[in-house]
Amino acid sequence: MLIPHRIIPYARPGSCWDLKLPGKKPHIAHRCKVNFTRVSHHLCKSLNERTTRHWLHRFHVNASSDDDFRSSRNIAISLFKRYKNVIDRGGGDNLKEFISAGVNAYALGCTDEGLRKELMDIEDSGLEIEGLGGNSLKFKVHSFEIRECILWLSIVFITILCTPQPTVIRWSPNPPVSADVLHQWKGFCALIANAYYVKGMAWLPVKTLQLEQMAVTGNSEEPSVVASRMQLVFSTLEEVSPQWPRV
């Protein structure tokens, strides 16, 4: 005779620690007073820190320390540094670092608008940001750079949404991008994701993507810009859902 295993209800980490097993009354130790609220707080904090470290190692983010990911402002600064690194030094590994940091931001529950606000606050304050890797060169944040950096990040987030679930676990119920941005770029990213997963392609005709842009917004970007957007999507797919052996 098969005896069914007792089923223990699952609670999402960090949301509830009160797992109740049926049939047994809890044992109460009267001589030992424990502040369970404080214990739960420390357990949640430890779990969140381990989750952060897991994603840093999972996607090989080359951060100077975990402090880069302890607040939304630090995450925004880290992403902006990597964006500037791609602009100043070219893509390749620099683009992969930006994507890895973006994937980490997605997993930690960041939103495009939240990180945009952090960068805009930095711009308004006139604060200078130190270059990546302890570079002594410092630079200010400008509005046009914020727009492009956050657009890149939004494309990374939407690309993750276009992947078969689950590829990246997101520890927040909040949508990663605004409805307007999702409407504008979901079809663009979905076309590329379909080519990647269904047809095994690593490139699409730029004209096809320009037509998609025309259908959604009424205009299209320059071919070189569209090609760079496409590369960002394909590189994100290769990072979160590799289909071929890495060389």
C-alpha positions as CSV (number, residue, x, y, z in Angstrom):
1,M,0.0,0.0,0.0
2,L,1.4,3.4,-1.0
3,I,1.5,6.0,1.7
4,P,1.3,9.5,0.3
5,H,3.9,11.9,1.5
6,R,2.8,14.8,3.7
7,I,2.6,17.9,1.6
8,I,4.1,21.0,3.1
9,P,2.7,24.3,1.7
10,Y,5.3,26.4,-0.2
11,A,5.8,30.0,0.7
12,R,7.9,32.3,-1.5
13,P,11.2,33.3,0.3
14,G,10.9,36.6,2.0
15,S,7.1,36.8,1.9
16,C,6.1,34.5,4.8
17,W,7.9,32.4,7.3
18,D,4.8,31.0,9.0
19,L,4.7,27.4,7.6
20,K,2.1,25.4,9.5
21,L,2.2,21.6,9.5
22,P,-1.2,20.0,10.0
23,G,-1.9,17.7,12.9
24,K,0.6,18.8,15.5
25,K,0.4,21.6,18.0
26,P,3.5,23.8,18.3
27,H,5.8,23.1,21.3
28,I,6.2,26.2,23.4
29,A,9.4,26.6,25.5
30,H,8.4,29.0,28.3
31,R,11.9,29.5,29.6
32,C,13.3,30.7,26.3
33,K,11.9,33.9,24.9
34,V,12.9,34.5,21.3
35,N,12.2,37.6,19.2
36,F,10.9,35.8,16.1
37,T,10.3,39.0,14.3
38,R,13.9,39.9,14.6
39,V,15.0,36.4,13.6
40,S,12.7,36.5,10.5
41,H,14.2,39.9,9.6
42,H,17.7,38.6,9.7
43,L,16.8,35.5,7.8
44,C,15.2,37.5,5.0
45,K,18.2,39.9,4.9
46,S,20.6,37.0,4.7
47,L,18.5,35.4,1.9
48,N,18.4,38.6,-0.1
49,E,22.2,39.0,0.2
50,R,22.8,35.4,-0.9
51,T,20.3,35.9,-3.8
52,T,22.3,39.0,-4.9
53,R,25.6,37.1,-4.8
54,H,24.0,34.2,-6.7
55,W,23.0,36.4,-9.6
56,L,26.3,38.2,-9.6
57,H,28.1,34.9,-10.0
58,R,25.5,33.3,-12.3
59,F,25.9,36.1,-14.8
60,H,29.6,36.9,-14.1
61,V,29.0,40.6,-13.3
62,N,32.4,42.2,-13.0
63,A,31.5,44.4,-10.1
64,S,34.1,46.0,-7.8
65,S,32.0,44.8,-4.8
66,D,28.5,43.7,-3.9
67,D,27.9,47.3,-2.8
68,D,27.2,48.1,-6.4
69,F,23.9,46.2,-6.1
70,R,22.8,47.2,-2.5
71,S,20.5,50.1,-3.6
72,S,18.7,51.3,-6.7
73,R,21.1,54.2,-6.9
74,N,24.2,52.0,-6.9
75,I,22.6,49.7,-9.5
76,A,21.8,52.8,-11.7
77,I,25.4,54.1,-11.4
78,S,26.8,50.6,-12.1
79,L,24.7,50.3,-15.3
80,F,25.5,53.8,-16.5
81,K,29.3,53.1,-16.0
82,R,28.9,50.0,-18.2
83,Y,26.9,51.9,-20.8
84,K,29.6,54.5,-21.0
85,N,32.2,51.8,-21.3
86,V,30.5,50.4,-24.4
87,I,30.1,53.8,-25.9
88,D,33.8,54.8,-25.3
89,R,35.5,51.4,-25.9
90,G,33.2,49.4,-28.1
91,G,31.0,46.4,-27.7
92,G,32.1,42.8,-27.3
93,D,32.9,42.0,-23.7
94,N,31.9,45.5,-22.6
95,L,28.4,44.9,-24.0
96,K,28.2,41.6,-22.3
97,E,29.0,43.3,-19.0
98,F,26.2,45.8,-19.5
99,I,23.8,43.0,-20.3
100,S,24.9,41.0,-17.3
101,A,24.4,44.0,-15.0
102,G,21.0,44.6,-16.6
103,V,19.9,40.9,-16.1
104,N,21.0,41.3,-12.5
105,A,18.9,44.5,-12.1
106,Y,15.9,42.6,-13.6
107,A,16.3,39.7,-11.2
108,L,16.5,42.1,-8.2
109,G,13.2,43.7,-9.1
110,C,14.4,47.0,-10.6
111,T,12.3,49.0,-13.1
112,D,13.4,51.2,-16.0
113,E,11.6,54.2,-14.6
114,G,13.0,53.7,-11.1
115,L,16.6,53.6,-12.4
116,R,15.9,56.5,-14.8
117,K,14.8,58.6,-11.8
118,E,18.0,57.7,-9.9
119,L,20.2,58.9,-12.9
120,M,18.1,62.1,-13.3
121,D,18.6,62.9,-9.6
122,I,22.3,62.4,-10.1
123,E,22.3,64.7,-13.1
124,D,20.3,67.4,-11.2
125,S,22.8,67.2,-8.3
126,G,25.8,67.7,-10.5
127,L,27.5,64.7,-9.0
128,E,30.4,63.3,-11.0
129,I,30.7,59.5,-11.5
130,E,34.0,57.7,-11.3
131,G,34.9,55.5,-14.3
132,L,34.6,51.8,-14.3
133,G,37.3,49.7,-12.7
134,G,38.6,52.5,-10.4
135,N,39.4,54.7,-13.4
136,S,40.5,58.1,-12.1
137,L,38.5,59.8,-14.9
138,K,35.2,61.2,-13.7
139,F,32.3,62.3,-15.8
140,K,28.9,63.9,-15.4
141,V,25.6,62.4,-16.4
142,H,23.7,64.1,-19.2
143,S,20.0,63.7,-20.2
144,F,20.6,62.3,-23.7
145,E,22.9,59.6,-22.2
146,I,20.3,58.7,-19.6
147,R,17.6,58.3,-22.3
148,E,19.8,55.9,-24.3
149,C,21.2,54.0,-21.3
150,I,17.6,53.3,-20.0
151,L,16.4,52.4,-23.5
152,W,19.2,49.8,-23.7
153,L,18.1,48.5,-20.2
154,S,14.4,48.4,-21.3
155,I,15.3,46.4,-24.3
156,V,17.2,43.9,-22.1
157,F,14.2,43.7,-19.8
158,I,11.7,43.2,-22.6
159,T,14.0,40.6,-24.2
160,I,13.9,38.6,-21.0
161,L,10.1,38.8,-21.0
162,C,10.1,37.3,-24.6
163,T,12.0,34.2,-23.5
164,P,10.4,30.9,-22.5
165,Q,9.6,31.0,-18.8
166,P,11.4,30.9,-16.5
167,T,14.8,32.0,-17.7
168,V,15.4,34.7,-15.0
169,I,13.5,34.7,-11.7
170,R,12.4,38.2,-10.8
171,W,12.0,38.9,-7.1
172,S,9.3,41.6,-7.5
173,P,5.7,41.7,-8.7
174,N,6.2,45.1,-10.3
175,P,6.5,45.2,-14.1
176,P,10.1,45.9,-15.2
177,V,9.1,48.4,-17.9
178,S,6.3,50.9,-18.5
179,A,3.3,50.0,-20.7
180,D,4.3,52.5,-23.3
181,V,7.9,51.2,-23.7
182,L,6.6,47.6,-23.7
183,H,4.2,48.5,-26.5
184,Q,6.9,50.1,-28.5
185,W,9.6,47.4,-28.2
186,K,7.8,44.1,-27.5
187,G,7.2,43.3,-31.2
188,F,10.8,44.2,-32.1
189,C,12.2,41.9,-29.4
190,A,9.7,39.2,-30.1
191,L,10.6,39.0,-33.8
192,I,14.3,38.5,-32.9
193,A,13.5,36.0,-30.1
194,N,11.3,34.0,-32.5
195,A,14.2,33.9,-35.0
196,Y,16.6,32.8,-32.3
197,Y,14.5,30.1,-30.7
198,V,12.4,28.7,-33.7
199,K,14.8,29.2,-36.6
200,G,18.1,29.1,-34.9
201,M,19.1,32.5,-36.4
202,A,21.6,35.0,-34.9
203,W,20.7,37.8,-37.3
204,L,17.7,39.3,-39.0
205,P,17.4,41.6,-42.0
206,V,17.5,45.2,-40.7
207,K,14.6,46.1,-43.1
208,T,12.3,43.6,-41.3
209,L,12.9,45.4,-38.0
210,Q,12.5,48.8,-39.6
211,L,9.1,47.8,-40.9
212,E,8.2,46.6,-37.4
213,Q,9.2,50.1,-36.0
214,M,7.2,51.8,-38.8
215,A,4.1,49.7,-37.9
216,V,4.3,50.6,-34.2
217,T,5.5,54.2,-34.1
218,G,5.1,55.4,-37.7
219,N,8.8,55.9,-38.2
220,S,12.0,53.9,-38.1
221,E,15.6,54.4,-36.9
222,E,18.7,54.5,-39.1
223,P,19.9,51.0,-40.2
224,S,23.1,51.2,-38.1
225,V,21.0,52.0,-35.0
226,V,18.5,49.3,-35.7
227,A,21.4,46.8,-36.2
228,S,22.9,47.8,-32.8
229,R,19.5,47.3,-31.1
230,M,19.2,43.9,-32.8
231,Q,22.7,42.9,-31.5
232,L,21.7,44.0,-28.0
233,V,18.6,41.6,-28.1
234,F,20.6,38.7,-29.6
235,S,23.4,39.1,-27.0
236,T,20.8,39.2,-24.2
237,L,19.2,36.0,-25.5
238,E,22.6,34.3,-25.7
239,E,23.3,35.4,-22.1
240,V,20.1,34.2,-20.4
241,S,19.2,31.3,-22.7
242,P,22.2,30.0,-24.7
243,Q,21.3,27.7,-27.5
244,W,24.7,26.8,-28.8
245,P,28.0,25.8,-27.1
246,R,30.1,28.9,-26.1
247,V,33.4,29.2,-27.9
